[in-house]
C-alpha cells in the first residue's frame, strides 16, 4: 500500500516565509488533522509551488493559547491573532480549538 503524503495549502504571501525557514509552524481550524511525518505545503495561488517538510509536532489548544505556545506573545496579542485568523476562518473565536502544526525543513 502506498502512503499518501499529507498536504496543506498556504496563501501566497506566507509561502516565501516557509521556503526561507522563517515560518516553522502553522495554525489550522476545522481542517483534517495533520500528524507527525512528511507533509507538503502547496501554494494556493500557484499550485506548482510546493515544499516538503517534516511535521515534528501537532498540538490542539484554544486559539488564545497559541501565541504563548509558539513564543510570539508580543507580536500576536489576542486581537491581532483573532483578526489574522479571521482572514482565513471568519467564524473563529479566541476560545476555538485549533491545531498548531510545527515542522522543519528537510
Phi and psi restraints in degrees (range 20) as a CNS / XPLOR table:
assign (resid 1 and name C) (resid 2 and name N)
       (resid 2 and name CA) (resid 2 and name C) 1.0 -87.2 20.0 2
assign (resid 2 and name N) (resid 2 and name CA)
       (resid 2 and name C) (resid 3 and name N) 1.0 129.3 20.0 2
assign (resid 2 and name C) (resid 3 and name N)
       (resid 3 and name CA) (resid 3 and name C) 1.0 -80.6 20.0 2
assign (resid 3 and name N) (resid 3 and name CA)
       (resid 3 and name C) (resid 4 and name N) 1.0 129.5 20.0 2
assign (resid 3 and name C) (resid 4 and name N)
       (resid 4 and name CA) (resid 4 and name C) 1.0 -82.3 20.0 2
assign (resid 4 and name N) (resid 4 and name CA)
       (resid 4 and name C) (resid 5 and name N) 1.0 132.9 20.0 2
assign (resid 4 and name C) (resid 5 and name N)
       (resid 5 and name CA) (resid 5 and name C) 1.0 -73.6 20.0 2
assign (resid 5 and name N) (resid 5 and name CA)
       (resid 5 and name C) (resid 6 and name N) 1.0 131.3 20.0 2
assign (resid 5 and name C) (resid 6 and name N)
       (resid 6 and name CA) (resid 6 and name C) 1.0 -72.3 20.0 2
assign (resid 6 and name N) (resid 6 and name CA)
       (resid 6 and name C) (resid 7 and name N) 1.0 150.1 20.0 2
assign (resid 6 and name C) (resid 7 and name N)
       (resid 7 and name CA) (resid 7 and name C) 1.0 -145.4 20.0 2
assign (resid 7 and name N) (resid 7 and name CA)
       (resid 7 and name C) (resid 8 and name N) 1.0 157.5 20.0 2
assign (resid 7 and name C) (resid 8 and name N)
       (resid 8 and name CA) (resid 8 and name C) 1.0 -137.7 20.0 2
assign (resid 8 and name N) (resid 8 and name CA)
       (resid 8 and name C) (resid 9 and name N) 1.0 140.4 20.0 2
assign (resid 8 and name C) (resid 9 and name N)
       (resid 9 and name CA) (resid 9 and name C) 1.0 -81.0 20.0 2
assign (resid 9 and name N) (resid 9 and name CA)
       (resid 9 and name C) (resid 10 and name N) 1.0 151.6 20.0 2
assign (resid 9 and name C) (resid 10 and name N)
       (resid 10 and name CA) (resid 10 and name C) 1.0 -141.5 20.0 2
assign (resid 10 and name N) (resid 10 and name CA)
       (resid 10 and name C) (resid 11 and name N) 1.0 140.9 20.0 2
assign (resid 10 and name C) (resid 11 and name N)
       (resid 11 and name CA) (resid 11 and name C) 1.0 -65.3 20.0 2
assign (resid 11 and name N) (resid 11 and name CA)
       (resid 11 and name C) (resid 12 and name N) 1.0 151.8 20.0 2
assign (resid 11 and name C) (resid 12 and name N)
       (resid 12 and name CA) (resid 12 and name C) 1.0 -54.2 20.0 2
assign (resid 12 and name N) (resid 12 and name CA)
       (resid 12 and name C) (resid 13 and name N) 1.0 -42.5 20.0 2
assign (resid 12 and name C) (resid 13 and name N)
       (resid 13 and name CA) (resid 13 and name C) 1.0 -66.9 20.0 2
assign (resid 13 and name N) (resid 13 and name CA)
       (resid 13 and name C) (resid 14 and name N) 1.0 -22.7 20.0 2
assign (resid 13 and name C) (resid 14 and name N)
       (resid 14 and name CA) (resid 14 and name C) 1.0 -94.8 20.0 2
assign (resid 14 and name N) (resid 14 and name CA)
       (resid 14 and name C) (resid 15 and name N) 1.0 -16.6 20.0 2
assign (resid 14 and name C) (resid 15 and name N)
       (resid 15 and name CA) (resid 15 and name C) 1.0 -58.3 20.0 2
assign (resid 15 and name N) (resid 15 and name CA)
       (resid 15 and name C) (resid 16 and name N) 1.0 -43.9 20.0 2
assign (resid 15 and name C) (resid 16 and name N)
       (resid 16 and name CA) (resid 16 and name C) 1.0 -60.7 20.0 2
assign (resid 16 and name N) (resid 16 and name CA)
       (resid 16 and name C) (resid 17 and name N) 1.0 -32.2 20.0 2
assign (resid 16 and name C) (resid 17 and name N)
       (resid 17 and name CA) (resid 17 and name C) 1.0 -67.9 20.0 2
assign (resid 17 and name N) (resid 17 and name CA)
       (resid 17 and name C) (resid 18 and name N) 1.0 -31.5 20.0 2
assign (resid 17 and name C) (resid 18 and name N)
       (resid 18 and name CA) (resid 18 and name C) 1.0 -71.1 20.0 2
assign (resid 18 and name N) (resid 18 and name CA)
       (resid 18 and name C) (resid 19 and name N) 1.0 -46.6 20.0 2
assign (resid 18 and name C) (resid 19 and name N)
       (resid 19 and name CA) (resid 19 and name C) 1.0 -57.7 20.0 2
assign (resid 19 and name N) (resid 19 and name CA)
       (resid 19 and name C) (resid 20 and name N) 1.0 -38.4 20.0 2
assign (resid 19 and name C) (resid 20 and name N)
       (resid 20 and name CA) (resid 20 and name C) 1.0 -81.3 20.0 2
assign (resid 20 and name N) (resid 20 and name CA)
       (resid 20 and name C) (resid 21 and name N) 1.0 -13.4 20.0 2
assign (resid 20 and name C) (resid 21 and name N)
       (resid 21 and name CA) (resid 21 and name C) 1.0 86.7 20.0 2
assign (resid 21 and name N) (resid 21 and name CA)
       (resid 21 and name C) (resid 22 and name N) 1.0 2.2 20.0 2
assign (resid 21 and name C) (resid 22 and name N)
       (resid 22 and name CA) (resid 22 and name C) 1.0 -68.1 20.0 2
assign (resid 22 and name N) (resid 22 and name CA)
       (resid 22 and name C) (resid 23 and name N) 1.0 -36.3 20.0 2
assign (resid 22 and name C) (resid 23 and name N)
       (resid 23 and name CA) (resid 23 and name C) 1.0 -104.8 20.0 2
assign (resid 23 and name N) (resid 23 and name CA)
       (resid 23 and name C) (resid 24 and name N) 1.0 118.1 20.0 2
assign (resid 23 and name C) (resid 24 and name N)
       (resid 24 and name CA) (resid 24 and name C) 1.0 -124.6 20.0 2
assign (resid 24 and name N) (resid 24 and name CA)
       (resid 24 and name C) (resid 25 and name N) 1.0 16.4 20.0 2
assign (resid 24 and name C) (resid 25 and name N)
       (resid 25 and name CA) (resid 25 and name C) 1.0 -152.7 20.0 2
assign (resid 25 and name N) (resid 25 and name CA)
       (resid 25 and name C) (resid 26 and name N) 1.0 159.4 20.0 2
assign (resid 25 and name C) (resid 26 and name N)
       (resid 26 and name CA) (resid 26 and name C) 1.0 -142.9 20.0 2
assign (resid 26 and name N) (resid 26 and name CA)
       (resid 26 and name C) (resid 27 and name N) 1.0 151.0 20.0 2
assign (resid 26 and name C) (resid 27 and name N)
       (resid 27 and name CA) (resid 27 and name C) 1.0 -113.8 20.0 2
assign (resid 27 and name N) (resid 27 and name CA)
       (resid 27 and name C) (resid 28 and name N) 1.0 129.4 20.0 2
assign (resid 27 and name C) (resid 28 and name N)
       (resid 28 and name CA) (resid 28 and name C) 1.0 -128.9 20.0 2
assign (resid 28 and name N) (resid 28 and name CA)
       (resid 28 and name C) (resid 29 and name N) 1.0 149.0 20.0 2
assign (resid 28 and name C) (resid 29 and name N)
       (resid 29 and name CA) (resid 29 and name C) 1.0 -134.0 20.0 2
assign (resid 29 and name N) (resid 29 and name CA)
       (resid 29 and name C) (resid 30 and name N) 1.0 129.5 20.0 2
assign (resid 29 and name C) (resid 30 and name N)
       (resid 30 and name CA) (resid 30 and name C) 1.0 54.5 20.0 2
assign (resid 30 and name N) (resid 30 and name CA)
       (resid 30 and name C) (resid 31 and name N) 1.0 40.6 20.0 2
assign (resid 30 and name C) (resid 31 and name N)
       (resid 31 and name CA) (resid 31 and name C) 1.0 -120.0 20.0 2
assign (resid 31 and name N) (resid 31 and name CA)
       (resid 31 and name C) (resid 32 and name N) 1.0 165.5 20.0 2
assign (resid 31 and name C) (resid 32 and name N)
       (resid 32 and name CA) (resid 32 and name C) 1.0 -56.5 20.0 2
assign (resid 32 and name N) (resid 32 and name CA)
       (resid 32 and name C) (resid 33 and name N) 1.0 143.6 20.0 2
assign (resid 32 and name C) (resid 33 and name N)
       (resid 33 and name CA) (resid 33 and name C) 1.0 -63.5 20.0 2
assign (resid 33 and name N) (resid 33 and name CA)
       (resid 33 and name C) (resid 34 and name N) 1.0 138.7 20.0 2
assign (resid 33 and name C) (resid 34 and name N)
       (resid 34 and name CA) (resid 34 and name C) 1.0 -107.3 20.0 2
assign (resid 34 and name N) (resid 34 and name CA)
       (resid 34 and name C) (resid 35 and name N) 1.0 136.1 20.0 2
assign (resid 34 and name C) (resid 35 and name N)
       (resid 35 and name CA) (resid 35 and name C) 1.0 -116.7 20.0 2
assign (resid 35 and name N) (resid 35 and name CA)
       (resid 35 and name C) (resid 36 and name N) 1.0 159.2 20.0 2
assign (resid 35 and name C) (resid 36 and name N)
       (resid 36 and name CA) (resid 36 and name C) 1.0 -54.7 20.0 2
assign (resid 36 and name N) (resid 36 and name CA)
       (resid 36 and name C) (resid 37 and name N) 1.0 141.4 20.0 2
assign (resid 36 and name C) (resid 37 and name N)
       (resid 37 and name CA) (resid 37 and name C) 1.0 133.9 20.0 2
assign (resid 37 and name N) (resid 37 and name CA)
       (resid 37 and name C) (resid 38 and name N) 1.0 -169.3 20.0 2
assign (resid 37 and name C) (resid 38 and name N)
       (resid 38 and name CA) (resid 38 and name C) 1.0 -65.3 20.0 2
assign (resid 38 and name N) (resid 38 and name CA)
       (resid 38 and name C) (resid 39 and name N) 1.0 144.3 20.0 2
assign (resid 38 and name C) (resid 39 and name N)
       (resid 39 and name CA) (resid 39 and name C) 1.0 -150.5 20.0 2
assign (resid 39 and name N) (resid 39 and name CA)
       (resid 39 and name C) (resid 40 and name N) 1.0 148.7 20.0 2
assign (resid 39 and name C) (resid 40 and name N)
       (resid 40 and name CA) (resid 40 and name C) 1.0 -116.0 20.0 2
assign (resid 40 and name N) (resid 40 and name CA)
       (resid 40 and name C) (resid 41 and name N) 1.0 128.6 20.0 2
assign (resid 40 and name C) (resid 41 and name N)
       (resid 41 and name CA) (resid 41 and name C) 1.0 -89.8 20.0 2
assign (resid 41 and name N) (resid 41 and name CA)
       (resid 41 and name C) (resid 42 and name N) 1.0 138.3 20.0 2
assign (resid 41 and name C) (resid 42 and name N)
       (resid 42 and name CA) (resid 42 and name C) 1.0 -123.2 20.0 2
assign (resid 42 and name N) (resid 42 and name CA)
       (resid 42 and name C) (resid 43 and name N) 1.0 126.5 20.0 2
assign (resid 42 and name C) (resid 43 and name N)
       (resid 43 and name CA) (resid 43 and name C) 1.0 -68.0 20.0 2
assign (resid 43 and name N) (resid 43 and name CA)
       (resid 43 and name C) (resid 44 and name N) 1.0 124.6 20.0 2
assign (resid 43 and name C) (resid 44 and name N)
       (resid 44 and name CA) (resid 44 and name C) 1.0 -59.5 20.0 2
assign (resid 44 and name N) (resid 44 and name CA)
       (resid 44 and name C) (resid 45 and name N) 1.0 -40.8 20.0 2
assign (resid 44 and name C) (resid 45 and name N)
       (resid 45 and name CA) (resid 45 and name C) 1.0 -82.8 20.0 2
assign (resid 45 and name N) (resid 45 and name CA)
       (resid 45 and name C) (resid 46 and name N) 1.0 -21.6 20.0 2
assign (resid 45 and name C) (resid 46 and name N)
       (resid 46 and name CA) (resid 46 and name C) 1.0 -143.8 20.0 2
assign (resid 46 and name N) (resid 46 and name CA)
       (resid 46 and name C) (resid 47 and name N) 1.0 90.4 20.0 2
assign (resid 46 and name C) (resid 47 and name N)
       (resid 47 and name CA) (resid 47 and name C) 1.0 -68.8 20.0 2
assign (resid 47 and name N) (resid 47 and name CA)
       (resid 47 and name C) (resid 48 and name N) 1.0 -3.4 20.0 2
assign (resid 47 and name C) (resid 48 and name N)
       (resid 48 and name CA) (resid 48 and name C) 1.0 -76.4 20.0 2
assign (resid 48 and name N) (resid 48 and name CA)
       (resid 48 and name C) (resid 49 and name N) 1.0 -21.3 20.0 2
assign (resid 48 and name C) (resid 49 and name N)
       (resid 49 and name CA) (resid 49 and name C) 1.0 -85.5 20.0 2
assign (resid 49 and name N) (resid 49 and name CA)
       (resid 49 and name C) (resid 50 and name N) 1.0 117.5 20.0 2
assign (resid 49 and name C) (resid 50 and name N)
       (resid 50 and name CA) (resid 50 and name C) 1.0 -139.0 20.0 2
assign (resid 50 and name N) (resid 50 and name CA)
       (resid 50 and name C) (resid 51 and name N) 1.0 160.6 20.0 2
assign (resid 50 and name C) (resid 51 and name N)
       (resid 51 and name CA) (resid 51 and name C) 1.0 -147.3 20.0 2
assign (resid 51 and name N) (resid 51 and name CA)
       (resid 51 and name C) (resid 52 and name N) 1.0 135.1 20.0 2
assign (resid 51 and name C) (resid 52 and name N)
       (resid 52 and name CA) (resid 52 and name C) 1.0 -94.1 20.0 2
assign (resid 52 and name N) (resid 52 and name CA)
       (resid 52 and name C) (resid 53 and name N) 1.0 134.1 20.0 2
assign (resid 52 and name C) (resid 53 and name N)
       (resid 53 and name CA) (resid 53 and name C) 1.0 -130.7 20.0 2
assign (resid 53 and name N) (resid 53 and name CA)
       (resid 53 and name C) (resid 54 and name N) 1.0 172.5 20.0 2
assign (resid 53 and name C) (resid 54 and name N)
       (resid 54 and name CA) (resid 54 and name C) 1.0 -114.1 20.0 2
assign (resid 54 and name N) (resid 54 and name CA)
       (resid 54 and name C) (resid 55 and name N) 1.0 114.4 20.0 2
assign (resid 54 and name C) (resid 55 and name N)
       (resid 55 and name CA) (resid 55 and name C) 1.0 -72.9 20.0 2
assign (resid 55 and name N) (resid 55 and name CA)
       (resid 55 and name C) (resid 56 and name N) 1.0 125.2 20.0 2
assign (resid 55 and name C) (resid 56 and name N)
       (resid 56 and name CA) (resid 56 and name C) 1.0 -103.4 20.0 2
assign (resid 56 and name N) (resid 56 and name CA)
       (resid 56 and name C) (resid 57 and name N) 1.0 -23.2 20.0 2
assign (resid 56 and name C) (resid 57 and name N)
       (resid 57 and name CA) (resid 57 and name C) 1.0 -160.5 20.0 2
assign (resid 57 and name N) (resid 57 and name CA)
       (resid 57 and name C) (resid 58 and name N) 1.0 144.5 20.0 2
assign (resid 57 and name C) (resid 58 and name N)
       (resid 58 and name CA) (resid 58 and name C) 1.0 -133.6 20.0 2
assign (resid 58 and name N) (resid 58 and name CA)
       (resid 58 and name C) (resid 59 and name N) 1.0 120.5 20.0 2
assign (resid 58 and name C) (resid 59 and name N)
       (resid 59 and name CA) (resid 59 and name C) 1.0 -129.5 20.0 2
assign (resid 59 and name N) (resid 59 and name CA)
       (resid 59 and name C) (resid 60 and name N) 1.0 134.4 20.0 2
assign (resid 59 and name C) (resid 60 and name N)
       (resid 60 and name CA) (resid 60 and name C) 1.0 -98.4 20.0 2
assign (resid 60 and name N) (resid 60 and name CA)
       (resid 60 and name C) (resid 61 and name N) 1.0 136.1 20.0 2
assign (resid 60 and name C) (resid 61 and name N)
       (resid 61 and name CA) (resid 61 and name C) 1.0 -164.4 20.0 2
assign (resid 61 and name N) (resid 61 and name CA)
       (resid 61 and name C) (resid 62 and name N) 1.0 163.6 20.0 2
assign (resid 61 and name C) (resid 62 and name N)
       (resid 62 and name CA) (resid 62 and name C) 1.0 -65.2 20.0 2
assign (resid 62 and name N) (resid 62 and name CA)
       (resid 62 and name C) (resid 63 and name N) 1.0 147.1 20.0 2
assign (resid 62 and name C) (resid 63 and name N)
       (resid 63 and name CA) (resid 63 and name C) 1.0 -54.4 20.0 2
assign (resid 63 and name N) (resid 63 and name CA)
       (resid 63 and name C) (resid 64 and name N) 1.0 -37.1 20.0 2
assign (resid 63 and name C) (resid 64 and name N)
       (resid 64 and name CA) (resid 64 and name C) 1.0 -65.3 20.0 2
assign (resid 64 and name N) (resid 64 and name CA)
       (resid 64 and name C) (resid 65 and name N) 1.0 -13.3 20.0 2
assign (resid 64 and name C) (resid 65 and name N)
       (resid 65 and name CA) (resid 65 and name C) 1.0 -93.9 20.0 2
assign (resid 65 and name N) (resid 65 and name CA)
       (resid 65 and name C) (resid 66 and name N) 1.0 -11.1 20.0 2
assign (resid 65 and name C) (resid 66 and name N)
       (resid 66 and name CA) (resid 66 and name C) 1.0 -65.2 20.0 2
assign (resid 66 and name N) (resid 66 and name CA)
       (resid 66 and name C) (resid 67 and name N) 1.0 -45.6 20.0 2
assign (resid 66 and name C) (resid 67 and name N)
       (resid 67 and name CA) (resid 67 and name C) 1.0 -56.5 20.0 2
assign (resid 67 and name N) (resid 67 and name CA)
       (resid 67 and name C) (resid 68 and name N) 1.0 -44.6 20.0 2
assign (resid 67 and name C) (resid 68 and name N)
       (resid 68 and name CA) (resid 68 and name C) 1.0 -65.3 20.0 2
assign (resid 68 and name N) (resid 68 and name CA)
       (resid 68 and name C) (resid 69 and name N) 1.0 -42.3 20.0 2
assign (resid 68 and name C) (resid 69 and name N)
       (resid 69 and name CA) (resid 69 and name C) 1.0 -59.8 20.0 2
assign (resid 69 and name N) (resid 69 and name CA)
       (resid 69 and name C) (resid 70 and name N) 1.0 -40.4 20.0 2
assign (resid 69 and name C) (resid 70 and name N)
       (resid 70 and name CA) (resid 70 and name C) 1.0 -97.5 20.0 2
assign (resid 70 and name N) (resid 70 and name CA)
       (resid 70 and name C) (resid 71 and name N) 1.0 7.2 20.0 2
assign (resid 70 and name C) (resid 71 and name N)
       (resid 71 and name CA) (resid 71 and name C) 1.0 73.7 20.0 2
assign (resid 71 and name N) (resid 71 and name CA)
       (resid 71 and name C) (resid 72 and name N) 1.0 32.9 20.0 2
assign (resid 71 and name C) (resid 72 and name N)
       (resid 72 and name CA) (resid 72 and name C) 1.0 -125.7 20.0 2
assign (resid 72 and name N) (resid 72 and name CA)
       (resid 72 and name C) (resid 73 and name N) 1.0 35.1 20.0 2
assign (resid 72 and name C) (resid 73 and name N)
       (resid 73 and name CA) (resid 73 and name C) 1.0 -58.5 20.0 2
assign (resid 73 and name N) (resid 73 and name CA)
       (resid 73 and name C) (resid 74 and name N) 1.0 -41.3 20.0 2
assign (resid 73 and name C) (resid 74 and name N)
       (resid 74 and name CA) (resid 74 and name C) 1.0 -68.1 20.0 2
assign (resid 74 and name N) (resid 74 and name CA)
       (resid 74 and name C) (resid 75 and name N) 1.0 -38.4 20.0 2
assign (resid 74 and name C) (resid 75 and name N)
       (resid 75 and name CA) (resid 75 and name C) 1.0 -79.8 20.0 2
assign (resid 75 and name N) (resid 75 and name CA)
       (resid 75 and name C) (resid 76 and name N) 1.0 -28.0 20.0 2
assign (resid 75 and name C) (resid 76 and name N)
       (resid 76 and name CA) (resid 76 and name C) 1.0 -122.9 20.0 2
assign (resid 76 and name N) (resid 76 and name CA)
       (resid 76 and name C) (resid 77 and name N) 1.0 66.4 20.0 2
assign (resid 76 and name C) (resid 77 and name N)
       (resid 77 and name CA) (resid 77 and name C) 1.0 -60.5 20.0 2
assign (resid 77 and name N) (resid 77 and name CA)
       (resid 77 and name C) (resid 78 and name N) 1.0 161.0 20.0 2
assign (resid 77 and name C) (resid 78 and name N)
       (resid 78 and name CA) (resid 78 and name C) 1.0 -47.4 20.0 2
assign (resid 78 and name N) (resid 78 and name CA)
       (resid 78 and name C) (resid 79 and name N) 1.0 -48.4 20.0 2
assign (resid 78 and name C) (resid 79 and name N)
       (resid 79 and name CA) (resid 79 and name C) 1.0 -66.3 20.0 2
assign (resid 79 and name N) (resid 79 and name CA)
       (resid 79 and name C) (resid 80 and name N) 1.0 -38.7 20.0 2
assign (resid 79 and name C) (resid 80 and name N)
       (resid 80 and name CA) (resid 80 and name C) 1.0 -65.5 20.0 2
assign (resid 80 and name N) (resid 80 and name CA)
       (resid 80 and name C) (resid 81 and name N) 1.0 -44.5 20.0 2
assign (resid 80 and name C) (resid 81 and name N)
       (resid 81 and name CA) (resid 81 and name C) 1.0 -58.5 20.0 2
assign (resid 81 and name N) (resid 81 and name CA)
       (resid 81 and name C) (resid 82 and name N) 1.0 -47.7 20.0 2
assign (resid 81 and name C) (resid 82 and name N)
       (resid 82 and name CA) (resid 82 and name C) 1.0 -63.8 20.0 2
assign (resid 82 and name N) (resid 82 and name CA)
       (resid 82 and name C) (resid 83 and name N) 1.0 -44.9 20.0 2
assign (resid 82 and name C) (resid 83 and name N)
       (resid 83 and name CA) (resid 83 and name C) 1.0 -61.4 20.0 2
assign (resid 83 and name N) (resid 83 and name CA)
       (resid 83 and name C) (resid 84 and name N) 1.0 -43.5 20.0 2
assign (resid 83 and name C) (resid 84 and name N)
       (resid 84 and name CA) (resid 84 and name C) 1.0 -62.9 20.0 2
assign (resid 84 and name N) (resid 84 and name CA)
       (resid 84 and name C) (resid 85 and name N) 1.0 -42.5 20.0 2
assign (resid 84 and name C) (resid 85 and name N)
       (resid 85 and name CA) (resid 85 and name C) 1.0 -70.4 20.0 2
assign (resid 85 and name N) (resid 85 and name CA)
       (resid 85 and name C) (resid 86 and name N) 1.0 -31.8 20.0 2
assign (resid 85 and name C) (resid 86 and name N)
       (resid 86 and name CA) (resid 86 and name C) 1.0 -70.4 20.0 2
assign (resid 86 and name N) (resid 86 and name CA)
       (resid 86 and name C) (resid 87 and name N) 1.0 -16.1 20.0 2
assign (resid 86 and name C) (resid 87 and name N)
       (resid 87 and name CA) (resid 87 and name C) 1.0 -60.2 20.0 2
assign (resid 87 and name N) (resid 87 and name CA)
       (resid 87 and name C) (resid 88 and name N) 1.0 -34.5 20.0 2
assign (resid 87 and name C) (resid 88 and name N)
       (resid 88 and name CA) (resid 88 and name C) 1.0 -102.7 20.0 2
assign (resid 88 and name N) (resid 88 and name CA)
       (resid 88 and name C) (resid 89 and name N) 1.0 -32.3 20.0 2
assign (resid 88 and name C) (resid 89 and name N)
       (resid 89 and name CA) (resid 89 and name C) 1.0 -131.7 20.0 2
assign (resid 89 and name N) (resid 89 and name CA)
       (resid 89 and name C) (resid 90 and name N) 1.0 85.0 20.0 2
assign (resid 89 and name C) (resid 90 and name N)
       (resid 90 and name CA) (resid 90 and name C) 1.0 -56.3 20.0 2
assign (resid 90 and name N) (resid 90 and name CA)
       (resid 90 and name C) (resid 91 and name N) 1.0 -27.8 20.0 2
assign (resid 90 and name C) (resid 91 and name N)
       (resid 91 and name CA) (resid 91 and name C) 1.0 -95.6 20.0 2
assign (resid 91 and name N) (resid 91 and name CA)
       (resid 91 and name C) (resid 92 and name N) 1.0 4.0 20.0 2
assign (resid 91 and name C) (resid 92 and name N)
       (resid 92 and name CA) (resid 92 and name C) 1.0 -69.0 20.0 2
assign (resid 92 and name N) (resid 92 and name CA)
       (resid 92 and name C) (resid 93 and name N) 1.0 149.0 20.0 2
assign (resid 92 and name C) (resid 93 and name N)
       (resid 93 and name CA) (resid 93 and name C) 1.0 -124.0 20.0 2
assign (resid 93 and name N) (resid 93 and name CA)
       (resid 93 and name C) (resid 94 and name N) 1.0 164.1 20.0 2
assign (resid 93 and name C) (resid 94 and name N)
       (resid 94 and name CA) (resid 94 and name C) 1.0 -61.7 20.0 2
assign (resid 94 and name N) (resid 94 and name CA)
       (resid 94 and name C) (resid 95 and name N) 1.0 -26.3 20.0 2
assign (resid 94 and name C) (resid 95 and name N)
       (resid 95 and name CA) (resid 95 and name C) 1.0 -86.5 20.0 2
assign (resid 95 and name N) (resid 95 and name CA)
       (resid 95 and name C) (resid 96 and name N) 1.0 -6.2 20.0 2
assign (resid 95 and name C) (resid 96 and name N)
       (resid 96 and name CA) (resid 96 and name C) 1.0 -64.0 20.0 2
assign (resid 96 and name N) (resid 96 and name CA)
       (resid 96 and name C) (resid 97 and name N) 1.0 139.7 20.0 2
assign (resid 96 and name C) (resid 97 and name N)
       (resid 97 and name CA) (resid 97 and name C) 1.0 -82.3 20.0 2
assign (resid 97 and name N) (resid 97 and name CA)
       (resid 97 and name C) (resid 98 and name N) 1.0 121.7 20.0 2
assign (resid 97 and name C) (resid 98 and name N)
       (resid 98 and name CA) (resid 98 and name C) 1.0 -115.4 20.0 2
assign (resid 98 and name N) (resid 98 and name CA)
       (resid 98 and name C) (resid 99 and name N) 1.0 168.6 20.0 2
assign (resid 98 and name C) (resid 99 and name N)
       (resid 99 and name CA) (resid 99 and name C) 1.0 -111.3 20.0 2
assign (resid 99 and name N) (resid 99 and name CA)
       (resid 99 and name C) (resid 100 and name N) 1.0 122.4 20.0 2
assign (resid 99 and name C) (resid 100 and name N)
       (resid 100 and name CA) (resid 100 and name C) 1.0 -98.8 20.0 2
assign (resid 100 and name N) (resid 100 and name CA)
       (resid 100 and name C) (resid 101 and name N) 1.0 117.5 20.0 2
assign (resid 100 and name C) (resid 101 and name N)
       (resid 101 and name CA) (resid 101 and name C) 1.0 -108.2 20.0 2
assign (resid 101 and name N) (resid 101 and name CA)
       (resid 101 and name C) (resid 102 and name N) 1.0 116.8 20.0 2
assign (resid 101 and name C) (resid 102 and name N)
       (resid 102 and name CA) (resid 102 and name C) 1.0 -104.3 20.0 2
assign (resid 102 and name N) (resid 102 and name CA)
       (resid 102 and name C) (resid 103 and name N) 1.0 139.3 20.0 2
assign (resid 102 and name C) (resid 103 and name N)
       (resid 103 and name CA) (resid 103 and name C) 1.0 -146.1 20.0 2
assign (resid 103 and name N) (resid 103 and name CA)
       (resid 103 and name C) (resid 104 and name N) 1.0 169.2 20.0 2
assign (resid 103 and name C) (resid 104 and name N)
       (resid 104 and name CA) (resid 104 and name C) 1.0 -132.9 20.0 2
assign (resid 104 and name N) (resid 104 and name CA)
       (resid 104 and name C) (resid 105 and name N) 1.0 155.5 20.0 2
assign (resid 104 and name C) (resid 105 and name N)
       (resid 105 and name CA) (resid 105 and name C) 1.0 -76.5 20.0 2
assign (resid 105 and name N) (resid 105 and name CA)
       (resid 105 and name C) (resid 106 and name N) 1.0 154.5 20.0 2
